[in-house]
Amino acid sequence: MMTTETMITFVVYLIFLVGVGIYFYRKTESAEDYLIGGRGMGSWVTALSAQASDMSGWLLMGLPGAVYSAGMSQIWVVIGLGVGTYLNWKYVAPKLRVQTEETQTMTLPNFLSKKLGDKTGTIRIYSAIIVLFFFTIYAASGLVASGKLFESILGIDYKVAVFIGVGTIVFYTFMGGYLACCWTDFFQGSLMFLAILIVPGFAYVKGGGVAEIQMAAQARDISLNIFESGNIGTLAIISSLAWGLGYFGQPHILSRFMSVKGLKELTQARKIAMIWVVISLAGAMAIGITGIAVFKDVSQIGGDSEKVFIYMITKLFNPWIGGILLAAILSAIMSTIDSQLLVSSSTLSEDFYKFIKKGATEKEIMWTGRFGIIVISAIATLMAMNPSTKILAMVSYAWGGFGGVFGPAVIATLYIKNLNWRSVFAGMLVGTITLILWKTVGYGAYLYELVPAFAINGIVIGIAEKYFFGIKLDSKATCN
């Protein structure tokens, strides 16, 4: 229910974001500034912006809602994400930072193409198409989350709420580019972390502690045993753990690794990121678990389990504090959408426009990128018009798409010497087909489509390289 205090808090927060965009518009002088911040980002900004853009509204709406509905089975997703985060920072980030600077590339499609020596542009164009396709779906999931948030709290019509959210994000991303995204993500990541620490504790007390949680869970036939919840089987556990594989192919996260100032800052950023991730994922789980006792029936939260965090805040806190904590949900949503829009715009400007028009000026590249933000956000907005769309389902498909198509390609490119681009392209193409067919025929209900896509992609790269081009491992590959 809308209150004056909550409205003031949200308006102030949105004005702050717009102000950041205007400030960094004046600081952005080149395409490198606009696309990857001039490769000068520090450890704290890199860490928090990477993780804030990673988790999105899924962290504060999708995951708590899934735990609230199905119990502790979601912990396997959390474990997978935690392990995947560490491996990505440890083994991908350092080499990607070094090799993208060596190849003078600022986007994932351009890096793969240039590093692999693809002079035809096949990998670059294909990768760009994949980026635009899945990021449109990913951005749409965030707009669904923002629509649900504004609709629930401010009493605004869902479609109007979506337009407010996309308008704000587009403005500061359009104006300030990568620098605006990173610094807003830094503040947003801090706010998300604050909310995830505070809310579960209050909910635990309000819900009556462990005994009440267990009673409420039993009444709704929800098991808090990680092996029993939802009758989870082996394939379901593998599917959940496999979310960690997705990290190796997420362009909006990988771009953070490209932009950090140096390897020293990257090592420090990894430590900060891991602390943030572990605490945040645990907090999101705690929100869903305590919500079982606070709201004993889903009808108390509007019949939508993904709104449990929203209703929890409005019930437990006064409007001023609640407004700040609700802004954390908005932060989670916006911190991911802005990164997705920026990477999409980078793809349009660097991997399409610059590829097609040789000798494009810095100004042309920046404005092509800005135009791309508008186009992608418009398509994503149309996709987000249905309020019954599940955030977690859309995020799952996009996450699996990036992981299944790009994950093996990134790892192979970083760690295999003299790798032929045709081997990588074959793997990416087969991985894409596998992912789409697996999901379309309904096998995704049994095993997450990311698993077969990632595995077959990697196998095809290995077979193609071994039997057609020869393979040579980089024995000197090290990570700090």
C-alpha positions in Angstrom: 0.0 0.0 0.0 1.4 3.4 -1.0 2.4 5.8 1.7 3.8 9.3 1.3 7.0 8.3 3.0 7.5 5.4 0.7 6.8 7.6 -2.3 9.3 10.2 -1.2 12.0 7.5 -0.7 11.5 6.1 -4.2 11.5 9.5 -5.9 14.7 10.5 -4.1 16.3 7.2 -5.1 15.3 7.6 -8.8 16.5 11.2 -8.8 19.9 10.0 -7.5 20.2 7.5 -10.3 19.4 10.1 -12.9 21.9 12.4 -11.3 24.6 9.7 -11.6 23.9 9.4 -15.3 24.2 13.1 -15.9 27.4 13.3 -13.9 29.2 10.5 -15.9 27.9 11.8 -19.2 30.4 14.6 -18.7 33.1 12.1 -17.8 32.7 9.9 -20.9 34.9 11.1 -23.7 35.7 7.9 -25.7 34.2 4.7 -26.8 36.4 2.8 -24.3 35.1 5.1 -21.5 31.5 4.4 -22.5 31.9 0.7 -23.0 34.3 -0.5 -20.3 35.1 2.6 -18.2 38.6 3.1 -19.7 39.9 -0.1 -18.0 40.4 1.8 -14.8 37.9 0.4 -12.3 39.0 -0.3 -8.7 38.4 -3.5 -6.7 35.4 -2.4 -4.7 33.5 -1.0 -7.6 34.4 -4.0 -9.8 33.4 -6.6 -7.2 30.1 -5.0 -6.1 29.0 -4.0 -9.6 29.8 -7.5 -11.0 27.8 -9.2 -8.3 24.9 -6.7 -8.2 24.6 -7.0 -12.0 24.8 -10.8 -11.6 22.1 -11.4 -9.1 19.3 -9.1 -10.3 15.8 -9.1 -9.0 16.2 -12.9 -8.9 18.1 -12.6 -5.7 15.5 -10.7 -3.8 12.3 -11.9 -5.5 12.9 -15.1 -7.5 15.0 -17.0 -5.0 13.1 -16.1 -1.8 9.9 -16.9 -3.7 11.1 -20.3 -4.8 12.3 -21.1 -1.2 9.0 -19.9 0.2 7.1 -22.2 -2.2 9.3 -25.3 -2.3 11.6 -25.2 0.7 15.2 -26.0 1.0 15.7 -27.7 -2.4 16.8 -24.4 -3.7 20.0 -24.6 -1.7 21.5 -26.7 -4.5 21.2 -23.7 -6.8 22.9 -21.5 -4.2 25.8 -24.0 -3.8 26.2 -24.1 -7.6 26.2 -20.3 -7.9 28.7 -19.9 -5.0 31.1 -22.4 -6.5 30.6 -21.0 -10.0 31.3 -17.4 -8.8 34.6 -18.4 -7.2 35.8 -20.4 -10.2 34.9 -17.6 -12.6 36.8 -15.0 -10.6 39.8 -17.3 -10.0 40.3 -18.9 -13.4 38.5 -16.8 -16.0 38.9 -13.2 -14.7 42.7 -12.8 -14.7 43.3 -14.3 -18.1 40.4 -12.5 -19.7 41.6 -9.2 -18.3 45.1 -9.7 -19.7 44.0 -11.1 -23.1 41.3 -8.6 -23.8 43.9 -5.8 -23.3 46.4 -7.7 -25.5 43.9 -8.0 -28.3 42.5 -4.5 -27.7 38.9 -5.8 -27.5 36.0 -4.5 -25.4 33.3 -7.0 -26.0 33.0 -10.8 -25.7 32.2 -11.4 -29.4 35.1 -9.2 -30.6 37.5 -10.9 -28.2 36.5 -14.4 -29.3 36.8 -13.4 -33.0 40.1 -11.6 -32.7 41.8 -14.0 -30.3 40.9 -17.0 -32.5 41.9 -15.3 -35.7 38.5 -15.4 -37.3 39.0 -12.9 -40.2 35.6 -13.8 -41.7 33.7 -12.2 -38.7 31.6 -15.4 -38.4 32.1 -15.8 -34.7 31.8 -12.1 -34.0 28.4 -11.8 -35.8 27.0 -15.0 -34.4 28.0 -14.2 -30.9 26.5 -10.7 -31.2 23.2 -12.2 -32.3 23.2 -14.6 -29.3 24.0 -11.7 -26.9 21.2 -9.6 -28.2 18.7 -12.4 -28.2 19.2 -13.7 -24.7 19.8 -10.2 -23.1 16.5 -9.1 -24.4 14.8 -12.0 -22.5 17.0 -11.3 -19.5 16.2 -7.6 -19.5 12.5 -8.4 -19.8 12.7 -10.5 -16.7 14.0 -7.5 -14.8 11.2 -5.3 -16.1 8.7 -7.8 -14.9 10.2 -7.6 -11.5 10.2 -3.8 -11.5 6.5 -3.8 -12.6 5.6 -6.2 -9.7 7.5 -4.0 -7.2 5.9 -0.7 -8.2 2.4 -2.3 -8.6 2.6 -3.9 -5.1 4.1 -1.0 -3.2 2.9 2.2 -4.9 -0.4 1.0 -6.2 0.5 1.8 -9.7 -0.8 -0.1 -12.7 1.6 -2.9 -13.7 2.2 -1.6 -17.2 2.7 2.0 -16.0 5.2 0.6 -13.5 7.2 -1.2 -16.1 7.5 2.1 -18.1 8.7 4.0 -15.1 11.3 1.4 -14.4 12.6 1.2 -17.9 12.6 5.0 -18.4 14.8 5.5 -15.4 17.3 2.8 -16.3 17.5 3.8 -20.0 18.2 7.4 -19.0 21.2 6.9 -16.8 22.6 4.1 -18.9 22.1 6.1 -22.1 23.8 9.2 -20.6 26.6 7.8 -18.5 27.4 4.4 -20.1 29.7 2.0 -18.3 30.9 4.4 -15.6 27.3 5.2 -14.7 26.4 1.5 -14.6 29.3 0.5 -12.4 28.9 3.3 -9.9 25.1 2.9 -9.6 25.7 -0.8 -9.3 28.2 -0.2 -6.5 25.6 1.8 -4.5 22.9 -0.6 -5.4 25.0 -3.6 -4.4 25.7 -2.0 -1.0 22.0 -1.4 -0.5 21.1 -4.9 -1.5 23.6 -6.2 1.0 22.2 -4.1 3.8 18.7 -5.3 3.1 19.7 -8.9 2.9 21.3 -8.6 6.4 18.5 -6.8 8.2 15.3 -8.2 6.9 15.7 -12.0 7.7 16.5 -11.2 11.4 13.4 -9.2 11.9 11.3 -11.8 10.0 12.8 -14.6 12.2 11.6 -12.8 15.4 8.2 -11.9 13.9 7.7 -15.4 12.6 8.3 -17.0 16.0 11.6 -18.7 15.5 12.4 -22.2 14.4 9.4 -23.9 15.9 6.9 -21.7 14.1 8.8 -22.1 10.8 8.7 -25.8 11.1 5.0 -25.9 12.0 4.1 -23.5 9.2 6.2 -25.6 6.7 4.5 -28.8 7.8 1.1 -27.3 7.4 1.9 -26.4 3.8 3.6 -29.7 3.2 7.0 -28.0 2.6 10.1 -30.0 3.7 13.1 -28.1 5.1 15.3 -31.1 4.4 17.5 -30.4 1.4 17.2 -34.0 0.1 13.4 -34.3 0.6 12.1 -30.9 -0.3 10.0 -31.1 -3.4 10.9 -34.8 -3.8 14.1 -33.6 -5.4 16.0 -36.3 -7.3 19.5 -36.7 -8.7 18.7 -34.9 -12.0 17.1 -32.0 -10.1 20.2 -31.7 -7.9 22.5 -31.7 -11.0 20.2 -29.1 -12.7 20.5 -26.8 -9.6 24.2 -27.2 -9.2 24.7 -26.6 -13.0 23.7 -22.9 -12.5 27.3 -22.4 -11.6 28.4 -23.4 -15.1 26.5 -20.4 -16.4 29.0 -17.9 -15.0 31.7 -18.7 -17.6 29.5 -17.3 -20.4 27.7 -14.2 -18.9 28.8 -11.2 -21.0 27.6 -8.6 -18.4 29.8 -10.2 -15.7 32.8 -10.9 -18.0 32.8 -7.2 -19.0 33.6 -6.3 -15.4 36.7 -8.4 -15.6 37.8 -6.6 -18.7 37.4 -3.1 -17.1 39.3 -3.6 -13.8 42.5 -1.6 -13.5 44.9 -4.5 -13.0 45.4 -8.0 -11.7 46.2 -6.7 -8.2 42.8 -5.0 -8.0 41.2 -8.2 -9.5 42.5 -10.4 -6.7 41.1 -8.0 -4.1 37.8 -7.8 -6.0 37.5 -11.6 -5.9 37.7 -11.6 -2.1 35.1 -8.9 -1.8 32.8 -10.5 -4.3 32.9 -13.9 -2.6 32.0 -12.4 0.8 29.1 -10.5 -0.8 27.9 -13.6 -2.7 28.0 -16.0 0.2 26.2 -13.7 2.6 23.6 -12.5 0.0 22.7 -16.0 -1.1 22.3 -17.1 2.5 20.2 -14.1 3.3 17.9 -14.7 0.3 17.4 -18.2 1.4 16.6 -17.0 5.0 14.0 -14.6 3.6 12.1 -17.4 1.9 12.4 -19.7 5.0 11.3 -17.1 7.5 8.5 -16.0 5.1 6.9 -19.4 5.5 6.1 -18.5 9.2 5.4 -14.8 8.6 2.9 -15.5 5.8 1.4 -18.9 6.4 -0.7 -18.8 3.2 0.3 -17.4 -0.2 -2.9 -15.5 -0.4 -1.4 -13.1 2.2 1.1 -12.0 -0.3 -1.3 -11.4 -3.2 -1.1 -15.0 -4.4 2.4 -14.5 -5.9 5.3 -16.2 -4.0 7.9 -13.9 -5.7 6.4 -11.0 -3.8 7.3 -12.4 -0.3 10.2 -10.0 0.3 8.1 -7.0 -0.7 5.2 -7.9 1.7 7.7 -8.8 4.4 9.2 -5.4 4.3 5.9 -3.5 4.4 4.7 -5.6 7.3 7.8 -5.4 9.5 9.1 -1.9 9.0 7.9 1.7 9.2 7.4 3.4 5.9 10.7 5.3 6.0 12.9 2.3 6.7 10.7 0.2 4.5 11.1 2.6 1.6 14.9 2.3 1.9 14.7 -1.5 2.0 12.3 -1.7 -0.9 14.7 0.5 -2.9 17.1 -2.4 -2.4 14.8 -4.6 -4.5 14.7 -1.9 -7.1 18.5 -1.8 -6.9 18.7 -5.5 -7.6 16.5 -5.1 -10.6 18.2 -2.1 -12.1 21.7 -3.1 -11.5 21.3 -6.1 -13.8 19.2 -4.4 -16.5 21.6 -1.5 -16.9 24.5 -3.9 -17.5 22.5 -6.0 -19.9 21.5 -2.9 -21.9 25.0 -1.6 -21.9 26.5 -4.9 -23.1 23.8 -5.1 -25.8 24.6 -1.6 -26.9 28.3 -2.4 -27.0 27.5 -5.4 -29.2 25.6 -3.3 -31.6 28.2 -0.6 -31.8 31.4 -2.7 -31.6 30.3 -6.0 -33.2 27.9 -4.8 -35.9 28.4 -1.1 -36.7 32.2 -0.9 -36.3 32.5 -4.2 -38.2 30.3 -3.0 -41.0 31.7 0.5 -41.2 35.4 0.4 -41.0 37.0 3.6 -39.6 33.9 4.6 -37.5 34.6 7.6 -35.3 34.5 7.4 -31.5 31.5 9.6 -31.5 29.6 7.4 -34.0 30.4 4.3 -31.9 29.1 6.0 -28.7 25.9 7.2 -30.3 25.3 3.9 -32.0 25.6 2.3 -28.6 23.1 4.7 -27.1 20.7 4.0 -29.9 21.0 0.3 -29.2 20.0 0.8 -25.6 16.7 2.3 -26.7 16.0 -0.4 -29.2 16.7 -3.3 -26.9 14.8 -1.7 -24.0 11.8 -1.2 -26.2 11.7 -4.8 -27.2 12.2 -6.0 -23.6 9.4 -3.7 -22.5 6.9 -5.3 -24.9 8.0 -8.8 -23.6 7.4 -7.7 -20.0 3.8 -6.6 -20.5 2.4 -9.8 -19.1 2.3 -9.6 -15.2 1.8 -13.3 -14.8 5.3 -14.0 -16.2 7.6 -15.7 -13.8 10.9 -13.9 -13.2 12.8 -17.1 -12.3 11.7 -18.9 -15.5 13.0 -16.1 -17.8 16.2 -15.7 -15.9 16.8 -19.4 -16.0 16.5 -19.6 -19.8 18.7 -16.6 -20.5 21.3 -17.7 -18.0 21.3 -21.2 -19.5 21.6 -19.7 -23.0 24.7 -17.7 -22.2 26.3 -20.4 -20.2 25.6 -23.1 -22.8 26.7 -21.1 -25.8 29.6 -19.0 -24.5 30.9 -21.0 -21.4 33.0 -23.7 -23.2 34.0 -21.2 -25.9 35.5 -18.7 -23.3 37.3 -21.4 -21.4 38.7 -23.0 -24.5 39.8 -19.7 -26.0 41.6 -18.7 -22.8 43.3 -21.9 -22.1 44.1 -23.6 -25.5 46.9 -22.4 -27.7 46.4 -22.1 -31.5 42.7 -23.0 -31.2 41.0 -22.9 -34.6 38.0 -20.6 -34.7 36.0 -23.2 -36.6 36.2 -25.6 -33.7 34.8 -23.0 -31.3 32.1 -21.9 -33.8 31.0 -25.5 -34.3 30.7 -26.0 -30.5 28.7 -22.7 -30.1 26.4 -23.6 -32.9 25.7 -27.1 -31.7 25.3 -25.8 -28.1 22.7 -23.3 -29.2 20.7 -25.9 -31.1 20.9 -28.3 -28.2 19.7 -25.7 -25.7 16.8 -24.6 -27.8 15.6 -28.1 -28.7 16.1 -29.4 -25.2 13.9 -26.6 -23.8 11.3 -26.8 -26.7 10.6 -30.5 -26.4 10.2 -30.2 -22.6 13.2 -32.1 -21.4 14.1 -29.0 -19.3 11.5 -30.2 -16.8 13.9 -33.1 -16.0 17.3 -31.6 -16.6 18.3 -28.0 -16.9 19.0 -27.2 -20.6 22.3 -25.6 -19.6 23.8 -29.0 -18.7 23.5 -30.8 -22.1 24.2 -27.5 -24.1 27.4 -26.9 -22.1 28.6 -30.5 -22.3 27.9 -31.0 -26.0 29.4 -27.6 -26.8 32.6 -28.6 -25.1 32.7 -32.1 -26.6 32.2 -30.7 -30.1 35.0 -28.2 -29.6 37.4 -31.0 -28.4 36.5 -33.4 -31.2 36.7 -30.8 -34.0 40.1 -29.6 -32.7 41.5 -33.0 -32.2 40.5 -34.6 -35.4 40.6 -31.7 -37.8 43.1 -29.1 -36.5 45.2 -30.6 -33.7 45.2 -29.4 -30.1 47.9 -27.9 -27.9 47.2 -27.0 -24.3 48.7 -23.9 -22.8 51.0 -25.3 -20.1 52.0 -21.8 -19.1 48.5 -20.8 -18.2 48.5 -19.5 -14.7 46.0 -17.5 -12.6 46.8 -15.2 -9.7 
